[in-house]
Protein backbone atom coordinates (compact mmCIF):
# COMPACT_ATOMS: atom_id res chain seq x y z
CA UNK A 1 0.00 0.00 0.00
CA UNK A 2 1.45 3.45 -0.89
CA UNK A 3 2.60 5.54 2.04
CA UNK A 4 0.29 8.44 1.13
CA UNK A 5 -2.71 6.19 1.76
CA UNK A 6 -1.56 5.51 5.32
CA UNK A 7 -1.19 9.14 6.37
CA UNK A 8 -3.65 11.96 6.61
CA UNK A 9 -2.23 14.52 4.14
CA UNK A 10 -4.41 17.33 5.48
CA UNK A 11 -3.18 16.78 9.05
CA UNK A 12 0.43 16.67 7.90
CA UNK A 13 -0.05 19.91 5.93
CA UNK A 14 -1.58 21.63 8.96
CA UNK A 15 1.23 20.34 11.19
CA UNK A 16 3.84 21.90 8.86
CA UNK A 17 2.04 25.23 8.48
CA UNK A 18 0.81 25.60 12.06
CA UNK A 19 2.83 23.54 14.56
CA UNK A 20 1.71 23.51 18.19
CA UNK A 21 4.28 26.13 19.24
CA UNK A 22 3.40 28.71 16.57
CA UNK A 23 1.97 32.01 17.80
CA UNK A 24 -1.20 32.31 15.70
CA UNK A 25 -1.75 35.94 16.73
CA UNK A 26 1.72 36.88 15.48
CA UNK A 27 1.15 35.03 12.19
CA UNK A 28 -2.21 36.79 11.87
CA UNK A 29 -0.64 40.22 12.35
CA UNK A 30 2.24 39.51 9.96
CA UNK A 31 0.08 38.04 7.19
CA UNK A 32 -2.91 40.35 7.74
CA UNK A 33 -5.11 37.25 7.73
CA UNK A 34 -7.70 37.25 10.56
CA UNK A 35 -6.91 34.82 13.39
CA UNK A 36 -10.27 33.09 12.95
CA UNK A 37 -9.42 32.42 9.31
CA UNK A 38 -6.01 30.99 10.27
CA UNK A 39 -7.71 28.68 12.77
CA UNK A 40 -10.08 27.54 10.02
CA UNK A 41 -7.06 26.88 7.77
CA UNK A 42 -5.53 24.81 10.59
CA UNK A 43 -8.69 22.68 10.74
CA UNK A 44 -9.15 22.37 6.97
CA UNK A 45 -5.79 23.01 5.36
CA UNK A 46 -6.77 21.86 1.87
CA UNK A 47 -8.96 24.98 1.43
CA UNK A 48 -6.22 27.60 1.76
CA UNK A 49 -6.16 30.00 -1.21
CA UNK A 50 -2.79 30.25 -2.96
CA UNK A 51 -2.20 33.90 -2.01
CA UNK A 52 -2.87 33.17 1.67
CA UNK A 53 -0.60 30.13 1.51
CA UNK A 54 2.15 32.24 -0.04
CA UNK A 55 1.90 34.80 2.78
CA UNK A 56 1.87 32.15 5.50
CA UNK A 57 4.89 30.37 4.02
CA UNK A 58 6.81 33.64 3.77
CA UNK A 59 6.05 34.71 7.36
CA UNK A 60 6.75 31.24 8.80
CA UNK A 61 10.05 31.01 6.87
CA UNK A 62 9.40 27.47 5.68
CA UNK A 63 12.12 25.58 3.85
CA UNK A 64 11.81 24.44 0.25
CA UNK A 65 11.42 20.86 1.48
CA UNK A 66 8.51 21.83 3.72
CA UNK A 67 6.84 23.76 0.89
CA UNK A 68 7.11 20.75 -1.42
CA UNK A 69 5.62 18.51 1.27
CA UNK A 70 2.67 20.91 1.62
CA UNK A 71 2.00 21.09 -2.11
CA UNK A 72 2.54 17.41 -2.94
CA UNK A 73 0.05 16.15 -0.37
Secondary structure, DSSP 8 states (H G I E B T S, - for coil): --HHHHS-HHHHHHHHHS-TT--HHHHHHHHT--HHHHHHHHH-GGG--HHHHHHHHHHHT--HHHHHHHHH-
